[in-house]
Amino acid sequence: MKGKKTGIALLAALCMLLSACGGGEKAPEAPELMEPVGVELDFALVKRMDIESIVTFEACVIPETEDLYFTVDGVIGEVNTRLGAAVKKGDVLLKLDEEASEEKLADLREQLAYYETLYTYENDLARVDIDILKLELEKAVRGGITEADRLSSQGNIDMQELLLKQKKEEQDAVLSGIRGDIAELEKDLGKNVITAPFDGTVVRMNTLYEGNWVGAYDEVIRIANEDVLMVESEYVSPTRLSAAPRVYALIRGGTYDLEPVEMDMTEYFSIVFAGGTVMTDLRFTGDTGDIRAGDYALMCLVTSEKEDVLAIPFNALYVDDTGKYVYKLSNGVRVRQNVRTGASNGLYIQVTEGLEEGDRVYVKE
């Protein structure tokens, strides 16, 4: 009995102590709970937007480059640059040895002069011989010859005239050939030099020394223009590029419109046959901002465009054996609604039937 009374007394003392500590103030109220974050994101509005269907390709920003080559065969006479060198527009980078061409040109000119003189002399002699035959025939006619003899002499003169005409034609062909060779050499002499087309850097160069033989149109040097940037992507066929309504690149969070650089098919096949990798080059159509050579790029090829169409997030769409449908919010209740769809960009999909602008649809996690 004594133990029970002691327990009651201790409990009473504890209550008094707690009351004294409270100072008569009310106990703090429970904090108001915030609405769960993201609840509204379970539903999305049906709204109008432009939808692009795109295909993407890995790409990189590179400086514009130009491959340089001679248009004639020849032997290297001068090498005035090296790999990695900075060059200025107009700098003479490579030069063919023109001594042999100049000697050949001099020989051809001498040949032309010689044959012109020789043919003129031979033709003049042939003309004199024909004139003599004509004078002899006139004299014989005045002296009285038979008609048969006159016809025979005249036939001989006509034959000599024909032979002279044929000979002149042959001579003209020879002279024309020599003149053509001279003109070709004179034209080639102006193509024996490779100059820098712009300020830039030598980024590729064959191992070339004075005396090396190089063929016409063989690439010998490549210059990069750091001031003009391009995008290089994995290969996309010209037909596919030309059919695209739009081509652009995503670089450093920005969008940049592009246009393809036409590739020469000779260059294409030369790369393929050499076992190289064919790439697609595209140039910027506007300001490149602060992007730099070496930046990663995602090249986007638009395959179709739909402007101002009703659209929903792609993850709001369901599909089963009966077709496509969504869950529309109606009076606070999720209601199944069949829909028809159109174009999609992977994030949004066009709705052509079943929903109206402003409707709210359930979005899957």
C-alpha positions in Angstrom: 0.0 0.0 0.0 2.9 2.3 0.9 4.5 1.6 -2.5 1.3 2.6 -4.5 1.0 5.9 -2.6 4.6 6.7 -3.3 4.1 6.2 -7.1 1.1 8.5 -7.2 3.0 11.2 -5.4 5.9 11.0 -7.9 3.5 11.3 -10.8 1.8 14.3 -9.3 5.2 16.0 -8.7 6.2 15.4 -12.3 3.0 17.0 -13.6 3.6 20.1 -11.5 7.2 20.3 -12.8 6.1 20.2 -16.4 3.5 22.8 -15.8 6.0 25.1 -14.2 8.5 24.7 -17.1 5.7 25.6 -19.6 5.2 29.0 -18.1 1.6 28.8 -19.0 2.2 28.9 -22.8 0.3 26.8 -25.3 2.1 23.9 -27.0 3.3 24.7 -30.6 1.0 23.7 -33.4 2.0 21.1 -36.0 3.5 22.7 -39.2 1.3 23.0 -42.2 2.3 20.4 -44.8 3.2 21.6 -48.3 1.5 20.1 -51.3 3.6 17.2 -52.7 6.1 18.5 -55.3 5.3 17.4 -58.8 1.7 16.4 -58.3 0.6 18.7 -61.1 3.2 17.2 -63.4 1.2 14.0 -63.5 -1.0 15.8 -66.0 -0.1 17.8 -69.1 -2.1 20.2 -71.2 -3.0 19.5 -74.8 -1.5 22.5 -76.6 -0.6 23.7 -80.0 3.1 23.7 -81.2 5.4 23.0 -84.1 6.6 19.5 -84.3 9.7 18.4 -86.2 10.6 14.8 -86.9 14.4 14.6 -86.8 17.3 12.1 -87.3 20.5 12.9 -85.5 24.2 12.3 -86.3 27.4 12.6 -84.3 29.4 15.6 -85.6 32.2 17.9 -84.7 33.1 21.6 -85.5 36.1 21.8 -87.8 37.8 24.7 -89.6 37.1 25.1 -93.3 39.8 23.3 -95.3 40.9 23.3 -98.9 42.9 20.6 -100.7 45.5 21.9 -103.1 47.0 20.2 -106.1 48.7 20.8 -109.4 46.7 20.4 -112.5 49.7 19.2 -114.5 52.3 16.5 -114.0 55.7 17.6 -113.0 58.8 17.6 -110.7 58.9 19.6 -107.5 61.2 22.6 -107.9 60.5 24.5 -104.7 59.0 23.7 -101.2 58.4 26.8 -99.2 56.2 25.5 -96.3 55.9 22.7 -93.8 53.2 20.8 -91.8 51.8 23.1 -89.2 53.1 26.3 -90.7 50.9 29.4 -90.7 50.5 30.9 -94.2 49.2 34.1 -95.7 46.9 34.4 -98.7 49.0 34.4 -101.9 52.1 32.8 -100.3 53.9 30.5 -102.8 53.8 27.1 -101.1 55.0 24.7 -103.8 56.4 25.2 -107.3 57.2 22.7 -110.0 60.5 22.8 -111.8 59.7 24.7 -115.0 63.1 24.3 -116.6 62.2 21.2 -118.6 58.8 22.8 -119.7 60.6 26.0 -120.7 63.1 24.0 -122.8 60.3 22.0 -124.4 58.5 25.2 -125.2 61.5 26.7 -126.8 62.0 23.6 -128.9 58.4 23.7 -130.0 58.7 27.3 -131.1 61.8 26.5 -133.1 60.0 23.6 -134.7 57.1 25.8 -135.6 59.3 28.4 -137.2 61.2 25.8 -139.1 58.2 24.0 -140.5 56.5 27.3 -141.4 59.5 28.3 -143.4 59.9 24.9 -145.0 56.3 24.6 -146.0 56.2 28.0 -147.4 59.3 27.3 -149.5 57.9 23.9 -150.7 54.5 25.3 -151.6 56.0 28.2 -153.5 58.1 25.8 -155.6 55.0 23.7 -156.2 53.1 26.8 -157.2 55.9 27.8 -159.6 55.8 24.4 -161.2 52.1 24.6 -161.8 52.4 28.1 -163.3 55.0 26.8 -165.7 52.7 24.0 -166.8 50.0 26.5 -167.4 52.3 28.7 -169.5 53.4 25.7 -171.5 49.8 24.6 -172.2 48.9 28.1 -173.3 51.9 28.2 -175.7 51.0 24.7 -177.1 47.4 25.8 -177.7 48.6 28.8 -179.6 50.9 26.6 -181.7 48.1 24.2 -182.4 47.7 20.9 -180.5 45.1 18.3 -180.7 42.2 18.4 -178.3 43.4 15.1 -176.7 46.8 16.6 -175.9 45.2 19.8 -174.5 42.9 17.7 -172.3 45.9 15.6 -171.1 48.0 18.7 -170.2 45.0 20.3 -168.4 44.4 17.1 -166.5 48.0 17.1 -165.3 47.7 20.7 -164.1 44.5 19.9 -162.3 46.2 16.9 -160.6 49.1 19.1 -159.5 46.6 21.6 -158.0 44.9 18.8 -156.1 48.1 17.4 -154.8 49.2 20.9 -153.6 45.9 21.4 -151.9 46.2 18.0 -150.1 49.8 18.8 -149.1 48.7 22.2 -147.6 46.0 20.5 -145.6 48.6 18.0 -144.2 51.0 20.8 -143.4 48.3 22.8 -141.7 47.5 19.8 -139.5 51.2 19.5 -138.5 51.4 23.2 -137.7 48.1 23.2 -135.8 49.4 20.3 -133.6 52.6 22.2 -132.8 50.7 25.4 -132.0 48.3 23.4 -129.8 51.3 21.9 -127.8 52.8 25.4 -127.4 49.5 26.8 -126.2 49.1 24.0 -123.7 52.6 24.4 -122.4 52.1 28.2 -122.0 48.9 27.6 -120.1 50.5 25.0 -117.9 53.4 27.2 -117.0 50.9 29.4 -115.1 49.7 26.4 -113.2 53.1 25.2 -111.9 52.7 27.1 -108.7 50.5 26.4 -105.6 49.6 29.5 -103.5 47.7 29.8 -100.3 44.0 30.6 -101.0 43.6 32.3 -97.6 45.3 32.9 -94.3 45.5 29.6 -92.6 47.5 26.6 -91.3 49.0 23.7 -93.2 47.2 20.7 -91.6 48.2 18.0 -94.1 51.2 17.8 -96.4 52.7 15.0 -98.4 56.4 14.3 -97.9 57.8 16.4 -100.7 61.4 17.3 -101.7 62.9 19.0 -104.6 63.0 16.5 -107.5 59.9 14.5 -106.4 57.5 13.6 -109.1 53.9 14.6 -108.6 50.9 13.7 -110.8 48.2 16.1 -111.9 45.3 16.4 -109.4 47.1 14.5 -106.7 46.4 16.2 -103.4 49.7 17.5 -102.0 48.7 19.9 -99.3 45.7 20.9 -97.2 45.1 24.3 -95.7 42.7 25.0 -92.7 41.1 28.4 -92.3 40.5 28.9 -88.5 38.3 31.9 -89.2 35.7 29.9 -91.1 34.1 27.0 -89.2 32.2 24.0 -90.5 30.5 21.0 -89.1 31.7 17.5 -90.1 29.3 14.6 -89.5 29.1 10.9 -90.3 28.2 10.4 -93.9 24.7 11.4 -95.1 23.8 10.9 -98.7 23.3 14.1 -100.8 19.8 13.0 -101.8 18.7 12.7 -98.1 20.2 16.1 -97.3 18.5 17.8 -100.2 15.1 16.3 -99.3 15.4 17.6 -95.7 13.2 20.7 -94.9 15.9 21.8 -92.5 19.4 20.8 -91.2 20.8 22.3 -88.1 23.3 21.5 -85.3 23.1 21.6 -81.5 26.4 23.0 -80.2 27.0 24.3 -76.7 23.3 24.5 -76.0 22.7 26.6 -79.1 20.9 25.8 -82.4 22.8 26.7 -85.7 21.3 26.3 -89.2 23.5 24.4 -91.7 23.7 23.8 -95.4 25.6 20.9 -97.0 28.8 21.4 -98.9 28.5 19.6 -102.3 31.0 16.8 -102.6 32.7 16.0 -105.9 31.9 12.4 -106.8 35.5 11.9 -108.0 36.7 12.8 -104.5 34.0 10.5 -103.0 35.1 7.4 -105.0 38.8 8.2 -104.4 38.2 8.1 -100.6 36.1 4.9 -100.9 38.6 3.1 -103.1 41.5 4.1 -100.8 39.6 2.6 -97.8 39.0 5.9 -96.1 35.9 7.1 -94.3 33.6 9.4 -96.2 32.3 12.3 -94.1 29.7 15.0 -94.7 30.7 18.6 -94.5 28.2 21.4 -93.7 28.6 25.1 -93.5 26.9 27.5 -91.1 24.4 29.8 -92.7 24.6 32.4 -89.9 26.7 33.7 -87.0 28.7 31.0 -85.3 28.8 32.9 -81.9 31.4 31.6 -79.5 31.8 28.1 -80.8 35.3 26.8 -81.7 36.9 24.2 -83.8 36.9 20.9 -81.9 33.5 21.5 -80.2 31.1 18.5 -80.2 28.0 18.9 -82.3 24.8 17.0 -82.9 23.7 17.3 -86.5 19.9 17.2 -86.8 18.2 16.3 -90.0 14.6 17.3 -90.1 12.6 14.7 -92.0 9.2 16.3 -91.6 7.6 19.5 -90.2 4.2 20.2 -88.8 3.3 23.7 -87.8 0.8 24.8 -85.1 -0.7 21.4 -84.4 -2.3 19.9 -81.3 0.3 17.8 -79.4 0.8 15.9 -76.2 3.9 14.5 -74.5 4.9 11.2 -76.0 4.6 9.5 -72.6 1.0 10.4 -72.4 0.1 8.0 -75.2 -1.0 4.4 -74.6 -1.4 1.6 -77.2 -3.2 -1.7 -77.1 -4.9 -4.1 -79.5 -7.7 -1.6 -80.0 -5.5 1.3 -81.0 -4.1 4.4 -79.3 -5.6 6.2 -76.4 -4.9 8.6 -73.5 -6.3 9.1 -70.0 -8.1 12.5 -70.1 -8.9 14.3 -66.8 -12.6 14.9 -66.8 -14.3 16.3 -63.6 -11.3 15.1 -61.6 -11.6 11.6 -62.9 -9.2 9.9 -65.4 -11.3 8.8 -68.4 -9.9 6.7 -71.3 -10.1 8.6 -74.6 -9.2 7.1 -78.0 -7.1 9.3 -80.2 -5.5 9.4 -83.6 -1.9 10.7 -84.0 0.4 12.1 -86.6 4.0 13.3 -86.6 6.3 12.9 -83.6 9.7 14.2 -82.6 10.2 11.6 -79.8 9.2 14.1 -77.1 5.8 15.2 -78.4 3.3 13.6 -80.7 0.6 15.3 -82.8 -3.0 14.5 -82.0 -5.3 14.7 -85.1 -8.5 13.4 -83.4 -9.9 12.8 -79.9 -8.7 15.8 -78.0 -9.1 19.6 -77.9 -6.7 22.3 -77.0 -6.7 22.8 -73.2 -7.6 19.3 -72.3 -5.5 17.7 -69.6 -4.1 14.2 -70.1 -2.3 11.8 -67.7 1.4 11.5 -68.2 3.2 8.2 -67.4 6.2 8.3 -65.1 
